[in-house]
Amino acid sequence: MVYTLVVHLYAKDDAESIKKLTAKLQEASQVYSNDKECLSWLVMQHEKDPRAFTIVERYLHESSQKYHLENPYWQTFDKYVIPLLDKDMDLRRYNELDTSKEVRVETDAGLWEKVKAHQS
């Protein structure tokens, strides 16, 4: 089961903090995306609020975080990022739902035909 962390960060209200945080998150994504058992390490910036960022970290297993935490780069992250933030990081942990087997809540066969045609 895929284990996912979602982290929300909110930068201080100055252009330099936003610029530095953006660069650090881009760098971190480039580093962590190559860690063992990391499926993806994505960073996003809110479309309307440039101070708001989100990190989505996807790992093969919950135990896969150990490779992330053992990466020497991890020691640089909080030291650099925390002073740039206006509030504490909001970290949430999730287990992704298994969507490998077909599930049909909607019972209208016509709907599914339209969906299939739309996706073709």
Rosetta silent file (secondary structure, phi, psi, omega in degrees, C-alpha in Angstrom):
SEQUENCE: MVYTLVVHLYAKDDAESIKKLTAKLQEASQVYSNDKECLSWLVMQHEKDPRAFTIVERYLHESSQKYHLENPYWQTFDKYVIPLLDKDMDLRRYNELDTSKEVRVETDAGLWEKVKAHQS
SCORE:     score description
SCORE:     0.000 S_00000001
   1 L     0.000  133.091 -178.927    0.000    0.000    0.000 S_00000001
   2 L   -72.723  134.714 -179.935    1.369    3.400   -0.952 S_00000001
   3 E  -107.924  129.426 -173.316    2.134    5.669    2.001 S_00000001
   4 E  -126.795  136.443  171.586    1.741    9.401    1.419 S_00000001
   5 E  -111.398  135.970  174.790    2.750   12.485    3.340 S_00000001
   6 E  -121.759  122.516 -176.264    1.154   15.823    2.543 S_00000001
   7 E  -121.537  125.260  176.811    2.910   18.860    3.989 S_00000001
   8 E  -103.521  132.746  179.476    1.517   22.391    3.840 S_00000001
   9 E  -127.038  145.958  179.769    3.955   25.274    4.269 S_00000001
  10 E  -131.556  112.543 -174.753    3.256   29.003    4.470 S_00000001
  11 E   -72.940  156.794  171.852    6.110   31.411    3.736 S_00000001
  12 L   -61.187  159.387 -174.002    6.768   34.696    5.466 S_00000001
  13 L   -86.458   60.810  172.685    5.287   37.719    3.729 S_00000001
  14 L  -149.850  147.217 -173.794    8.346   38.882    1.823 S_00000001
  15 H   -59.770  -35.268 -178.265    9.594   38.177   -1.677 S_00000001
  16 H   -67.416  -41.566  177.471   12.996   36.902   -0.523 S_00000001
  17 H   -63.021  -42.700  179.216   11.492   34.234    1.756 S_00000001
  18 H   -63.367  -43.579  179.849    9.192   33.065   -1.041 S_00000001
  19 H   -62.633  -46.183 -179.306   12.099   32.949   -3.508 S_00000001
  20 H   -65.979  -42.406  179.644   14.344   30.993   -1.111 S_00000001
  21 H   -64.608  -42.272  177.806   11.588   28.567   -0.134 S_00000001
  22 H   -56.988  -49.233 -178.074   10.717   27.955   -3.787 S_00000001
  23 H   -63.407  -42.859 -178.915   14.339   27.145   -4.635 S_00000001
  24 H   -65.340  -40.179  179.118   14.809   24.865   -1.613 S_00000001
  25 H   -67.768  -38.128  175.976   11.634   22.929   -2.396 S_00000001
  26 H   -62.936  -45.351  179.010   12.654   22.521   -6.044 S_00000001
  27 H   -62.159  -45.439 -179.135   16.082   21.285   -4.961 S_00000001
  28 H   -60.462  -41.389  178.586   14.555   18.923   -2.376 S_00000001
  29 H   -61.774  -41.649  179.304   12.243   17.429   -4.981 S_00000001
  30 H   -64.961  -34.742  178.844   15.184   16.772   -7.290 S_00000001
  31 H   -76.054  -56.481 -171.754   17.064   15.056   -4.449 S_00000001
  32 H   -69.224  -26.997  179.093   14.292   13.081   -2.769 S_00000001
  33 L   -60.827  -18.659  179.997   12.672   11.892   -5.999 S_00000001
  34 L   -98.693    0.419  178.516   15.716    9.644   -6.403 S_00000001
  35 L   -67.555  148.687  176.547   15.565    8.073   -2.944 S_00000001
  36 L   -57.807  135.236  177.851   15.019    4.331   -2.718 S_00000001
  37 L    64.630   13.683  171.946   11.302    3.414   -2.518 S_00000001
  38 E   -90.417  119.433  179.386   10.221    7.016   -3.174 S_00000001
  39 E   -82.373  -37.142  174.725    7.508    6.917   -5.834 S_00000001
  40 E  -166.660  150.428  178.482    7.264   10.702   -6.139 S_00000001
  41 E  -137.742   95.179 -170.470    8.177   13.838   -4.220 S_00000001
  42 E  -106.615  143.417  175.922    6.132   16.698   -5.638 S_00000001
  43 E  -123.044  141.451 -178.271    6.086   20.379   -4.730 S_00000001
  44 E  -137.443  150.143  175.263    3.330   22.825   -5.550 S_00000001
  45 E  -119.520  136.431 -178.190    2.670   26.520   -5.067 S_00000001
  46 L   -57.674  141.386 -175.702   -0.873   27.824   -4.669 S_00000001
  47 L   -69.009  -25.076 -178.773   -2.205   29.428   -7.831 S_00000001
  48 L  -114.252  -24.240 -178.285   -3.418   32.594   -6.058 S_00000001
  49 L  -115.739   98.782 -176.017   -1.388   32.763   -2.848 S_00000001
  50 L   -65.601   -8.721  178.267    2.350   32.636   -3.615 S_00000001
  51 L   -85.644  -14.640 -173.603    3.117   32.107    0.085 S_00000001
  52 E   -98.759  123.747 -179.542    1.274   28.767    0.203 S_00000001
  53 E  -126.266  154.059  174.119    3.130   25.588   -0.776 S_00000001
  54 E  -135.818  137.615  173.526    2.298   21.895   -0.603 S_00000001
  55 E  -111.887  133.862  172.607    4.615   18.886   -0.717 S_00000001
  56 E  -119.955  113.829 -179.579    3.228   15.457   -1.625 S_00000001
  57 E  -108.174  122.081 -179.185    5.627   12.631   -0.765 S_00000001
  58 E  -116.991  125.450 -177.596    4.658    9.156   -1.985 S_00000001
  59 E  -121.846  152.634  179.573    6.505    6.090   -0.708 S_00000001
  60 L   -58.937  -40.928 -179.707    6.206    2.395   -1.504 S_00000001
  61 L  -143.664  163.207  173.949    5.586    1.616    2.199 S_00000001
  62 H   -58.322  -38.998 -179.702    5.416    3.549    5.463 S_00000001
  63 H   -65.999  -15.685 -179.842    8.805    2.001    6.311 S_00000001
  64 H   -65.702  -18.705  178.403   10.260    3.569    3.135 S_00000001
  65 H   -58.506  -24.921 -178.034   10.547    6.863    5.020 S_00000001
  66 H   -59.105  -36.754  178.802   13.714    5.515    6.605 S_00000001
  67 H   -66.870  -36.160  177.356   15.581    6.044    3.310 S_00000001
  68 H   -64.599  -48.313 -176.936   14.300    9.595    3.213 S_00000001
  69 H   -71.537  -23.237  178.180   15.359   10.299    6.794 S_00000001
  70 H   -84.613  -11.602  179.155   18.772    8.653    6.258 S_00000001
  71 L   -66.767  127.011 -179.171   19.539   10.877    3.258 S_00000001
  72 L   -56.188  -27.394  179.619   22.250   13.369    4.338 S_00000001
  73 L   -62.657  -31.704 -177.540   20.305   16.122    2.571 S_00000001
  74 H   -56.021  -32.213 -179.429   17.481   15.766    5.111 S_00000001
  75 H   -64.186  -21.369 -178.637   19.723   17.372    7.754 S_00000001
  76 H   -88.823  -20.067 -166.723   19.707   20.619    5.750 S_00000001
  77 H   -65.743  -62.279 -176.543   15.973   20.864    5.171 S_00000001
  78 H   -61.335  -39.814 -179.771   14.410   22.058    8.433 S_00000001
  79 H   -57.409  -37.338 -177.918   17.368   24.318    9.260 S_00000001
  80 H   -83.981  -43.277 -171.107   16.864   26.166    5.990 S_00000001
  81 H   -77.183  -46.134 -172.019   13.070   26.034    5.640 S_00000001
  82 H   -55.349  -42.445  178.336   11.729   26.753    9.139 S_00000001
  83 H   -64.876  -15.637 -178.999   13.123   30.323    9.358 S_00000001
  84 H   -90.284   -4.772 -173.612   11.348   31.117    6.056 S_00000001
  85 E   -97.806  147.166  177.850    7.911   30.100    7.355 S_00000001
  86 L   -85.872  -22.986  177.698    5.174   32.244    8.855 S_00000001
  87 L  -149.701  168.451 -178.177    3.691   29.254   10.737 S_00000001
  88 L   -60.266  150.259  173.767    4.527   25.649   11.564 S_00000001
  89 L   -63.922  142.756  177.807    4.483   23.028    8.825 S_00000001
  90 E  -108.074  103.166 -176.208    1.216   21.094    8.675 S_00000001
  91 E  -105.085  128.758  179.022    2.140   17.422    8.067 S_00000001
  92 E  -126.877  143.840 -175.824   -0.514   14.797    7.364 S_00000001
  93 E  -115.712  134.906 -176.659   -0.025   11.055    6.838 S_00000001
  94 E  -138.175  151.128  165.517   -2.158    8.889    4.543 S_00000001
  95 E  -106.284  123.690 -179.442   -2.456    5.377    3.183 S_00000001
  96 L   -68.467  142.495  177.798   -3.632    5.518   -0.417 S_00000001
  97 L   -72.240  146.688  177.560   -6.786    3.558   -1.181 S_00000001
  98 L   -77.285  115.033  178.159   -6.462    0.498   -3.396 S_00000001
  99 L  -114.005   20.312 -176.967   -8.008    1.372   -6.761 S_00000001
 100 L   -76.172  -21.938  179.092   -6.606   -1.613   -8.659 S_00000001
 101 L  -105.392  140.898 -177.676   -9.959   -3.447   -8.674 S_00000001
 102 L   -62.424  135.737  175.711  -12.970   -2.037  -10.465 S_00000001
 103 L  -126.214  131.998  178.630  -15.565   -0.357   -8.251 S_00000001
 104 L  -128.229  104.009  174.340  -18.963    0.670   -9.582 S_00000001
 105 L   -87.401  -43.639  177.817  -21.168    2.809   -7.348 S_00000001
 106 L   -74.354  133.072 -174.669  -23.105    4.258  -10.267 S_00000001
 107 L  -105.189   -1.449 -179.164  -25.428    1.612  -11.757 S_00000001
 108 L   -78.089  106.975 -179.352  -26.470    3.357  -14.985 S_00000001
 109 H   -60.146  -32.991  178.317  -24.877    1.305  -17.793 S_00000001
 110 H   -62.620  -37.283  176.857  -25.497    4.191  -20.195 S_00000001
 111 H   -59.759  -47.141 -177.367  -23.323    6.440  -18.071 S_00000001
 112 H   -65.805  -31.986  174.848  -20.419    3.994  -18.279 S_00000001
 113 H   -65.875  -41.968  178.443  -20.797    3.790  -22.056 S_00000001
 114 H   -65.390  -40.511  178.276  -20.620    7.602  -22.248 S_00000001
 115 H   -62.080  -47.109  179.822  -17.586    7.657  -19.980 S_00000001
 116 H   -60.271  -43.316  178.566  -15.808    5.062  -22.097 S_00000001
 117 H   -63.756  -40.296  179.776  -16.595    7.000  -25.290 S_00000001
 118 H   -63.579  -37.088 -176.446  -15.378   10.227  -23.680 S_00000001
 119 H   -86.780   -2.660  179.886  -12.086    8.636  -22.666 S_00000001
 120 L   -82.363    0.000    0.000  -11.434    7.054  -26.071 S_00000001
